[in-house]
Amino acid sequence: MPTTDLNIIIWNAKISSSRSAVDQRSWRISKRFIARLLTQNIDFIGLIEIDDTSVNYLNSIFERFKIPYRVANGTQQRGNTRFDTCIIYRSDKFLLIQTEKHHDCENTDSSYKGEFSKSGQKYDFIDVYNQELLSFVLVHWPSILTPEIQKVREKVAQNLRFHLNNWLVVNNNIIIAGDFNTEPYCTSLTEDLCSFREPKSPSRSKNGFELLYNPSWNFLNVPPPLSHSVPYLTLGTYFYKQKNYQHWFNFDQVMFAKNLIEGDSGWKYSENSLKILNIFDITNKTERWSDHLPIQFNLTWRS
């Protein structure tokens, strides 16, 4: 039977960052959270800050118990750092397309202006029933504590844009999502990545240069769109206790290429479906096991 809606979650789970070992408490709770999500028939879960061992564990569990999910592994070492993303996907609905080098995703290794940066990782899937290509670019940009972060972020955004220009020629069903470590209005997102708040922005693309739609601007509302009504305060996707003047930020975002917004057929973003999955009190040190909340959104099939 064809699937008419896709339910997608993106989350910086803080299981294992690129420069640290596994946080055992976070990993233990995250496994329970992931198991609960899978019972709700989530189609894709993009995880950030995870390591190779954890990915292999999840794949072994899925295979052992014949659960119709697999994990596309993007964890790869690069010097003293590494790419740290993966995607859990419905293997009965989608097939992963590996790269020519038999990797699960394509990294931003070839660099813009000669500089390497971990700008993003592209995962390609084929919809088994509809035979349509769907790509996810998961990002984990440098921390706000990085020295000269504005300059670093600008280079990272330009590098991702360089790769996007090439990827969009092959497939324009591309979703860019993850932890950008900056707000939707950051100039690196608007001017360098060319991602905007208006749904009609992609229709203004010219000369083959595609503009992106970023519905994450809605997270700037007070309160932002939330998955649950709860008594505690939620004003963003990230809570930073150490800040004196502001604690809430909207670092976790999703953006769409033109084909996922416009047209009468194929997969399209379900407008207003994007929400912060406020499943735990991120301000409560006892309850919090990650300093990021997941985001959730839907795609709808139009024929």
Secondary structure, DSSP 8 states (H G I E B T S, - for coil): ----EEEEEEEE--SS-TTS---HHHHHHHHHHHHHHHTTT-SEEEEES--HHHHHHHHHHHHHTT-SEEEEE--EEETTEEE-EEEEEETTTEEEE--TTS-SSEES-S-BTTB-----EEEEEEETTT--EEEEEEEE---TTSTTHHHHHHHHHHHHHHHHHHHHHH---EEEEEE-SS-TT-HIIIIIS-EES-TTGGGG-BTTB--EE-GGGGGGSSS--BSS--SS---SSEE-TT-SS--EE--EEEEE-GGGTSSSSEEEE-TT--EE---S-TT-TTT-S-SB--EEEEEEEE-
